[in-house]
Amino acid sequence: MNRCDVDRMLRGYKNCRARREYLRAELPEAERLLAHEREHMLENEALRGHEMGTVQSGGSFGDPTASLVMKYASGYEPRYIREMAGDVRRRQDELRECEMVCRCVEAWLEALGQKERLVIETHVLEGLTWTEAGPRLAAVFPDTCPTTSAGLRKIQQRAMEKLYQAAQ
């Protein structure tokens, strides 16, 4: 993985983590709804066909259920089912991508020391400025952590090099 990929994943981590949690909560309901619609699609279509009076190719009225069963047996799915399935697949793919980003970033952070990790978390992941991050770091490491932006930048540079190496 190159440096640009690492930077992109770090910038997107906070959003990916939130999106992952949303998808984990929302996706099972979408999958359940799709399964329910697939289970009942034949009877729904049959009811609709009886109400409309299906006409066969010869112009005479036929058994709509029999023609629907033949269509469904050959793999037909109504458009709304295909759209629902596509939506579920897109959400599953997005969840997999978010999970990969989160796992990678969390694994990379394990390669860092406490100060380095806190600098990356506050400045890079949360997006705080150096003046906002300095007091947080000073509260956790009152005697040993620099609070100037130059000192914090050095810690961040060291941390980023470790992250790039961990991602290789």
Secondary structure by P-SEA (a helix, b strand, c coil): ccaaaaaaaaaaaaaaaaaaaaaaacaaaaaaaaaaaaacaaaaaaaaaaaacccccccccccaaaaaaaaaaaccccaaaaaaaaaaaaaaaaaaaaaaaaaaaaaaaaaccaaaaaaaacccccccccccaaaaaaaaccccccccaaaaaaaaaaaaaaaaaaac
